[in-house]
């Protein structure tokens, strides 16, 4: 790993942290945010390990510093959704030899958002059972809104990502 790549990953982690805090819409257990964007960039640019790192470290920073919960029994479970998303996106990009069409980027972005939504539901379920606040409405009540917002974000990302990836590849 060269210095430029390491610096790029550090910047993507920092961007993830900022985007996770700047949340345009936040309801009880729903957060519409752009934090997945740097995870997608890392996976599409560098592959599964780097996508995992940006998603994992970015989520860890958010959980420990900004979420208000610090380190607790479910911190690792809350870190997994974006870490696994980065791993999946990076594996897909690597399989396609890092030359993806816009349609492929839309596809992997949507898959990524579905994975994050599913894993966040699992994390919320486990967290609610451990800390004794389980309610079907809290855990699963807005799953369709989360899935729909993930698709909308994926479409937004796919308009930006191809040009951004091309631009960054020339400089890293």
N, C-alpha and C positions, 0 to 999 in steps of 0.2 A: 504494500500500500504506500503510495507516494504522498508527499506533503499536501499537494493540491486536493487529492481525493479525501484525505483525512480532514482538511479544512472545510471542504464542501459538506462532508457528513456532519461536522460540528455545527456548521451554519444551518443545515437542515434540521438538526435537533433543536437548535435555538429557535428557529422559525416555528417548529412544531409546538414548543412550549408557549410561545407568544400567541399563536393561533388557538391553542386550547383554552387560553384565558379570555381572549377576545371572542365572546360568544354572542352572536346577534340575537339568538332566541334561546332562552333557557326556561324550562318548566320543571315540574317535580322530578321526573326521571328522564327527561328528553332535553338534549342539547344539540342545537343546529350550529355546527362549527366547521371550519375549514382545516382542522388539524390533520386530516388524512392526506392533504395535498403533499407535504414534504415526504411522507412515507411512500407515496406513489412515485414521487420523483426519485428517491433513493433506489427503490426497487427497479424502476425502469432504466435508470442510468447504470447501476452497478451490480444488480443481482440480489439474490435472496438473503445473503448474510448481511449486506449493508442495509437492505430494507428492514430486516429484523432488528438491526442495531438502532436505526433511526426511530422505528416504531416503539421498540422496547425502552430505550433510554429516554426518549421524549415523553412517553407515558409515565415512566418512573418519576421524572422530574415533576410532571404535572401532579401525579398522585401525592408525592411527598411534600411539595412546596405549595401548590396552588389549590388542591382539592379541599383542603381543610381537614382531611382525615389522617394525614401523615402515614406512617408505616403501621399497618395493623394486620390482622389475620387474613384479610382478603386483598391486600395490595397486589400481590402477584397475579391474582385472577383478573384484576382490573387492568393490569399491564398487558396481558396476553392478546386482547383483540387487535390492537394496532401492530403489535410485534408479529403476530401470525399473518396479518394482512400484508405487511412488508415482505415477509417470507414468501407468500403465495405470489404476489405481484412480481417479485424479483425472480422467482423460479419460472414464471410464465415468460417474462422478458428474456431470460437466459435461454429458455427452450426455443424461442423465436429469434435467437441470435441478436437480440437487442435492436431489431428493426421491425417495429410494430406499425401497422396501419392505424388510422384513426378509429376504424371499427374495432380493431383488436384492443385499443386503449379503452374505448367505451366498454367493451366486454369485460376486461379485467378490472376496470374501475367499479363496475356494477357488482361483479363477483366479490370484490374486496369489500364493498359497502355491505353486502349481504352477510359476509363472514363476520365483519365487525358488529353488525346488528345482532346476529345470532349469539356471538360470544359475549356481547354486552348483556344480553338477556340471561345467559347462563350465569355471568358474574353477578348480576342483580339478584337472581334467584338464590345463589349460594350465599351472598351477602345478607339477604333478607332472612334466610333460614338461620344463619349463624347469629345474627344480631336481633332476631325475633321481631321482625316487622313485616313478615310475608303477607302479601295480599295479591290475589290474581290480577287485580286492576293495576296495581303498581308495577308488577313485574311484566305483565303481558298486555296491558291495556292499550298502549299506543304503539304496538309493534308495526302496524301497517303504516302509521305516520312516519316511523323511523325508516322503514323500507322505502317509502315514497321519497322521503327527503334524501336518502342515500342515492337513489336513481337520479334525482335532480342534481345533486352535487356531482355525481359521476359525469353527467352531460356537460356541466360547467367545466369540470376538470379536463374533459376530453377536448374542449375547444382551445384550452391553453397549453396542455401538456406536449403535444407534438412539436410545436415551435420552440417551447422552452427546452425540451430535451435536446433538440437539434442544436440550439444555441449553446447550452451548457457543455455538451459533448465536445465541442470545438475548443473549449477552454480548460477542460479537466484533463 
